[in-house]
Amino acid sequence: MNIRHLGVGRVLRQKAGYCRHIAVAGLFLLAAGALFSSPTQAQSEPELPPQEVKALLASAKQLVLSNRYDDAFKLLQPHELQLAGNSDYDYLYGTAAVDSGRADLAIFALERVLAEKPNFAGARLELARAYFDIGDNETARYHFDYLQGQNPPANVQAAITSYLRAIDRVAGAYRPIHLPHFAAGFGYDTNANASTDVEQFLGFILDGNNVETDSSYYFARLGDYYSRPLSPELKLVLTGAVGQRNYPDASFVNSTDVNANAGLEWNFGDTKITPSLGAAFNWLDGDGNLDRYTFDVAASHSLTDDWKLLGGVTAAAWRFTDDLEIRDTDVYNARAGFEHYLDPATGSVISLMGMVGTDDTTDSDSPFDNDRWAVAFAGSRVIARGMLLSLNAGFKNTDFNGVFFGDQRDDDQWNASLSLHLFDWPSQGWRVISQVGYTEVDSTIDLYTFDRTEVGFTFHRTFE
């Protein structure tokens, strides 16, 4: 079966249950037409002989396979009175109706197919999509759940999962959601302290903590997500997490992190705006290191089911421990980009984001004052049932306004990572992530030039 576009983000056009009223009205009108139409009216569309019916269905099938759904619908629609009940006709007619924006009409035809062939998975999928499109989410969920239990192909499974998640999101818009989660993992980092590999700088021997140190690592994190609708368009979202990451061979960078965030999510049709306030605190080897306080406004706008514009602005205050207060800064960023679904059937999506920003240090004599710009790419694809492959890559240039060791500092940073996500493994609700990442910083000051490679595994569990 050719699935052109599963339209998970398609705007719901009618209230739940609308199709049932349409069905009753439609049956009434058909009955009335049969009782009260004149013989001339009943025969206004001449019946086709079997060979022409066969040719009609072949032409319609070719139009559907060519994604010409509106043309297929217009070809088939005049013959509904004669051919309704022919499962081949009903399936093509229903498929063309769904994908040409006539989901309410598709339901009649596809219900007829399943009445005759309840195991026809293709017709059930199109029927589920039709119910989803008119807003009858629970009936759509019933058919998607039924299909999910039939061990469908990977691409169909991915599409069903996307629909079910969309239904959950719609349902979630009207009820509180509480999703605590836990993550733990381990791995190896070739440069745990993100430092240069040279042992001398300007004739001085560097302290061991400032020279590249490799180490294995392990970590654990507890987090929580809570959202509560305040109105159909407005939702309160609260998140938080606490985590510990240890490096047995570089304990001086053992890191403890605590963060919390509170935001409002406003939905205006295809546009969503999310302002939020956050705070994060970091300790290194048990000692206070950095406090961050952030105000952020994120925005997205769906141009189509496949294209979404993204953007946002951030203002933050970074305050270091007293020994590092020369690095205290007020951070300002602006970002813009897009997200594009290449193939919703397989979950293939890419995004590109650009960013500009500045650090305004609180100490006017601090050399850490800087301007920067960055670009980031992300892509993911479902490669098999329950398996997602993800790629992230980026570049950042930071131009420091102060003088470091008698020279101007300018940093170029490249990074890339590849990760494989296994969902519902080893059991329902678990996710296992294997990842490899690489970072390289090329600075005009050798002390800040370094590279690092990290390989790790994460085990994640969400409790619903």
C-alpha positions in Angstrom: 0.0 0.0 0.0 1.4 3.4 -1.0 1.1 5.9 1.9 1.6 9.3 0.6 1.4 11.4 3.7 0.0 10.5 7.1 -0.6 14.1 8.2 -0.2 13.7 12.0 -0.3 17.4 12.5 -3.3 18.0 10.4 -5.8 20.4 12.0 -8.9 18.7 13.3 -11.8 19.8 11.3 -14.8 18.6 13.3 -15.7 17.7 16.9 -15.5 14.2 18.2 -18.5 12.1 17.2 -19.3 14.3 14.2 -19.0 11.4 11.9 -21.8 9.5 13.6 -24.2 12.4 12.9 -23.0 12.5 9.3 -23.5 8.8 8.9 -27.1 8.9 10.2 -27.9 11.9 8.0 -26.3 10.2 5.0 -28.2 7.0 5.4 -31.4 9.0 5.8 -30.8 10.9 2.6 -29.9 7.8 0.7 -33.1 6.1 1.8 -35.2 9.2 1.0 -33.6 9.3 -2.4 -34.4 5.7 -3.1 -38.0 6.2 -2.0 -38.9 9.5 -3.7 -36.6 9.8 -6.7 -38.2 9.3 -10.1 -37.0 6.5 -12.4 -35.3 9.1 -14.6 -33.4 10.6 -11.6 -32.4 7.2 -10.4 -30.9 6.3 -13.7 -29.3 9.7 -14.5 -25.9 8.1 -14.2 -25.7 5.1 -16.6 -24.5 1.9 -15.2 -21.1 0.6 -16.4 -20.6 -2.9 -17.7 -18.1 -5.1 -15.9 -15.2 -4.4 -18.3 -15.6 -0.6 -17.9 -15.8 -1.0 -14.1 -12.5 -2.9 -14.2 -11.0 -0.2 -16.3 -12.4 2.5 -14.0 -10.8 0.9 -11.0 -7.5 0.4 -12.7 -7.4 4.1 -13.7 -8.3 5.2 -10.1 -5.7 3.0 -8.6 -3.0 4.5 -10.9 -4.1 8.0 -9.8 -3.9 7.0 -6.1 -0.5 5.5 -6.6 0.6 8.8 -8.3 -0.7 10.8 -5.3 -3.4 12.4 -7.5 -6.1 11.9 -4.9 -8.4 14.7 -5.9 -8.5 13.4 -9.5 -9.1 9.9 -8.2 -12.0 11.1 -6.1 -13.6 13.0 -8.9 -13.3 10.0 -11.2 -14.9 7.6 -8.7 -17.5 9.8 -7.0 -20.1 9.8 -9.9 -20.3 6.0 -9.7 -20.9 5.6 -5.9 -24.6 4.6 -6.3 -23.8 1.7 -8.6 -20.5 0.5 -7.1 -20.9 1.1 -3.4 -20.5 -2.3 -1.8 -17.7 -3.3 -4.2 -14.8 -3.5 -1.8 -12.2 -2.6 -4.4 -14.2 0.5 -5.3 -14.9 1.4 -1.7 -11.2 1.1 -0.7 -10.0 3.3 -3.6 -12.8 5.8 -3.1 -12.2 6.0 0.7 -8.4 6.4 0.3 -8.9 9.2 -2.3 -11.4 10.9 -0.1 -9.2 10.9 3.0 -6.2 12.3 1.1 -8.2 14.9 -0.8 -9.6 16.4 2.4 -13.0 14.6 2.4 -12.5 12.4 5.5 -16.2 12.5 6.4 -17.1 10.9 3.0 -14.4 8.4 3.3 -15.8 6.9 6.5 -18.9 5.5 4.7 -16.9 3.7 2.1 -14.2 2.3 4.4 -16.7 1.1 6.9 -18.4 -0.9 4.1 -15.0 -2.5 3.3 -14.4 -3.6 6.8 -17.9 -4.9 7.1 -17.1 -7.3 4.3 -13.3 -7.8 5.0 -12.6 -7.1 8.7 -8.9 -8.2 8.3 -8.2 -5.6 5.5 -5.4 -3.7 7.3 -5.1 -1.1 4.6 -8.7 -0.1 4.8 -8.6 0.0 8.6 -5.6 2.3 8.5 -7.3 4.7 6.1 -10.4 4.5 8.3 -8.4 5.3 11.4 -6.9 8.3 9.7 -10.3 9.5 8.6 -11.7 9.4 12.1 -8.5 11.2 13.3 -9.0 13.9 10.7 -12.6 14.7 11.8 -11.7 14.7 15.4 -13.1 11.4 16.6 -9.9 10.5 18.4 -11.1 7.6 20.5 -12.6 5.7 17.5 -9.3 6.4 15.7 -7.4 5.1 18.7 -9.4 1.9 18.7 -8.5 1.2 15.0 -4.8 2.2 15.4 -4.5 0.0 18.5 -6.1 -2.9 16.6 -3.6 -2.5 13.8 -0.7 -2.2 16.2 -1.5 -5.7 17.5 -1.3 -7.1 13.9 2.5 -6.7 13.7 2.5 -4.2 10.8 5.6 -3.3 8.7 8.1 -0.9 10.3 7.1 2.1 8.3 3.4 1.5 9.1 4.2 0.9 12.8 6.1 4.2 12.9 3.1 6.0 11.4 0.7 4.4 13.8 2.9 5.3 16.7 3.0 9.0 15.5 -0.8 9.1 15.3 -1.2 7.6 18.8 1.2 10.1 20.2 -0.7 12.9 18.5 -3.9 11.6 20.0 -2.3 11.5 23.4 -1.1 15.1 22.9 -4.6 16.2 22.0 -6.0 14.3 25.0 -3.3 15.8 27.1 -4.4 19.3 26.2 -7.5 18.7 28.4 -6.0 16.9 31.4 -2.9 17.2 33.7 0.1 15.1 32.7 2.7 13.9 35.2 5.8 12.1 33.8 8.6 11.4 36.3 11.6 9.8 34.7 15.0 8.2 35.6 18.2 7.9 33.6 21.5 6.3 34.3 24.5 5.4 32.2 28.2 5.0 31.7 30.8 5.6 29.1 34.3 6.9 28.3 35.5 10.5 27.7 39.0 11.1 26.1 39.0 14.7 27.6 36.9 14.8 30.7 38.1 18.3 31.7 37.9 19.8 28.2 41.5 21.0 28.3 44.6 21.3 26.1 46.9 18.4 25.5 50.1 20.6 25.9 51.8 20.5 29.3 53.5 23.9 29.0 52.1 27.3 28.0 54.3 30.5 27.7 57.1 28.7 29.5 55.0 27.6 32.4 54.2 24.0 33.3 50.4 23.6 33.6 48.7 22.2 36.6 47.5 18.6 35.9 43.9 19.6 36.3 44.3 22.0 33.3 45.8 19.3 31.0 43.7 16.8 29.0 42.6 13.9 31.2 40.8 10.9 29.9 38.4 8.9 32.1 35.5 6.5 32.2 32.3 8.0 33.7 29.0 7.0 35.1 25.9 9.1 35.9 22.4 9.0 37.3 19.6 11.6 36.9 16.1 12.0 38.3 13.6 14.3 36.6 10.0 15.3 36.4 7.6 16.8 33.9 4.2 18.2 34.9 1.7 20.1 32.8 -1.8 21.4 33.7 -4.2 23.0 31.2 -5.4 26.5 32.3 -7.7 26.9 29.3 -8.0 25.2 25.9 -5.2 27.5 24.6 -3.0 27.8 27.7 -1.0 25.2 29.6 1.3 25.4 32.6 4.5 23.3 32.3 6.8 22.5 35.1 10.1 20.6 34.8 13.0 19.7 37.0 16.0 17.4 37.4 18.8 16.5 39.7 21.8 14.5 38.5 25.3 13.3 39.4 28.1 12.5 36.9 31.4 11.0 38.2 34.8 10.5 36.5 36.9 8.0 38.4 40.2 9.2 36.8 39.3 12.9 36.9 37.3 13.4 40.1 38.0 17.2 40.1 35.3 17.5 37.4 32.7 15.3 39.1 29.6 17.3 38.5 26.3 17.7 40.4 23.5 19.5 38.7 20.1 20.7 39.8 17.6 22.6 37.6 14.0 23.7 37.6 11.9 25.4 35.0 8.4 26.9 34.9 6.7 27.9 31.7 3.4 28.7 29.9 2.5 27.2 26.6 0.1 29.3 24.5 -1.4 27.7 21.3 -2.9 29.9 18.7 -3.9 27.5 16.0 -0.7 26.8 14.0 1.4 29.0 16.3 2.8 28.1 19.7 4.6 30.5 22.1 6.3 29.3 25.3 7.8 31.8 27.8 9.6 30.2 30.7 11.7 31.0 33.7 14.5 28.6 34.9 17.3 28.2 37.4 20.2 25.8 37.3 23.0 25.1 39.8 26.2 23.3 39.3 28.8 21.9 41.7 32.3 20.6 40.8 33.7 17.9 43.1 31.3 19.1 45.8 32.2 22.8 45.6 29.8 25.5 44.2 30.8 26.4 40.6 28.0 28.1 38.6 24.4 29.4 39.1 22.3 30.2 36.1 19.0 32.1 35.9 17.2 32.1 32.6 14.3 33.8 30.9 13.4 32.2 27.5 10.7 32.7 24.9 10.4 29.9 22.3 8.0 30.1 19.3 7.0 27.8 16.5 4.7 28.1 13.6 3.4 25.3 11.3 3.4 26.4 7.7 2.2 23.0 6.6 2.0 19.5 8.0 5.6 19.0 6.9 7.2 22.4 7.6 7.6 24.3 10.8 9.3 27.6 11.6 11.2 27.8 14.9 12.6 30.7 16.9 13.3 32.2 20.3 15.2 34.6 22.5 17.0 34.0 25.8 18.3 36.3 28.5 20.3 34.7 31.3 22.6 35.6 34.3 25.6 33.3 34.8 27.2 33.7 38.3 30.3 31.8 39.1 31.9 31.0 42.4 33.9 33.8 44.0 37.2 32.5 42.6 35.8 32.7 39.1 33.7 35.9 39.4 35.7 37.5 36.6 33.6 35.2 34.3 30.2 36.5 35.7 28.2 37.5 32.6 24.7 38.4 31.3 23.9 36.2 28.3 21.7 37.2 25.4 20.8 34.9 22.5 18.4 34.9 19.6 17.7 31.9 17.4 15.7 31.0 14.2 15.4 28.0 12.1 13.0 25.4 10.7 11.9 21.7 11.1 10.9 19.6 8.1 9.4 16.1 8.0 10.9 14.4 5.0 8.9 11.2 5.4 6.3 11.1 8.2 5.8 7.3 7.5 9.3 6.6 8.8 9.7 9.5 11.2 12.4 11.1 9.1 12.8 14.7 10.2 15.5 17.3 9.9 16.0 20.7 11.5 18.4 23.6 11.1 18.9 26.4 13.6 21.0 29.6 13.5 21.9 31.6 16.6 23.6 34.9 17.4 24.5 36.0 20.9 26.6 38.0 23.2 28.1 37.7 26.7 28.2 41.0 28.6 30.5 40.5 31.6 29.6 42.2 34.8 33.3 43.2 35.3 34.2 45.7 32.6 37.8 44.6 32.8 37.0 40.9 32.1 38.4 39.5 28.9 35.5 37.0 28.7 33.1 39.5 27.1 32.3 38.1 23.7 30.1 38.0 20.6 29.2 34.7 18.9 27.2 33.0 16.2 26.3 29.3 15.6 24.5 26.9 13.4 23.1 23.5 14.4 21.7 20.6 12.3 19.7 17.7 13.6 18.1 14.7 11.8 16.4 11.5 12.8 14.9 8.5 11.2 13.1 5.3 12.3 15.2 2.5 10.8 13.2 -0.4 12.2 10.4 -1.0 14.6 11.3 0.6 17.9 14.7 1.9 16.6 15.5 5.6 15.9 18.8 6.8 14.5 19.7 10.5 15.3 22.4 12.8 14.0 23.4 16.2 15.5 26.1 18.5 14.2 27.0 22.1 14.7 29.6 24.9 14.5 30.1 27.9 16.8 32.4 30.9 16.5 33.1 33.0 19.6 35.0 36.3 19.2 36.2 37.5 22.6 36.5 41.3 23.1 39.2 41.1 25.8 42.9 40.3 25.6 44.2 36.9 26.7 47.9 36.6 27.5 48.6 39.6 25.2 46.6 38.3 22.2 43.1 38.5 20.9 41.1 35.3 21.4 38.8 33.8 18.8 37.4 30.2 19.1 35.9 27.9 16.4 34.1 24.9 17.7 32.8 21.9 15.7 30.8 19.1 17.2 28.9 16.0 15.9 27.1 13.1 17.6 25.4 10.0 16.4 22.9 8.1 18.6 20.8 5.0 18.3 17.6 4.8 20.4 15.9 1.5 21.3 12.4 2.1 22.5 10.5 -0.3 24.9 13.7 -2.3 25.5 14.5 -4.3 27.5 10.8 -3.8 28.6 7.8 -1.5 28.1 8.6 2.1 29.0 12.4 1.8 28.8 14.6 3.4 26.3 18.3 2.5 25.7 20.5 5.1 23.9 24.0 4.4 22.6 25.9 7.5 21.5 29.3 8.6 20.1 30.2 12.3 20.0 33.2 14.4 18.9 34.1 18.0 19.8 37.0 20.1 18.6 37.8 23.7 19.6 40.4 25.6 17.6 41.5 28.8 19.4 44.0 31.5 18.6 45.2 30.9 22.2 46.7 27.4 22.5 45.6 27.0 26.1 42.0 26.8 24.9 42.5 24.5 21.9 41.4 20.9 22.5 39.4 18.0 21.2 37.4 15.2 22.9 35.6 12.0 22.0 32.8 10.5 24.1 31.2 7.1 23.8 28.4 6.2 26.2 25.2 4.3 26.9 22.1 5.7 28.7 19.2 3.7 30.1 16.0 5.8 30.4 12.7 5.0 32.1 9.6 7.2 32.1 6.8 6.4 34.7 3.4 7.3 33.4 
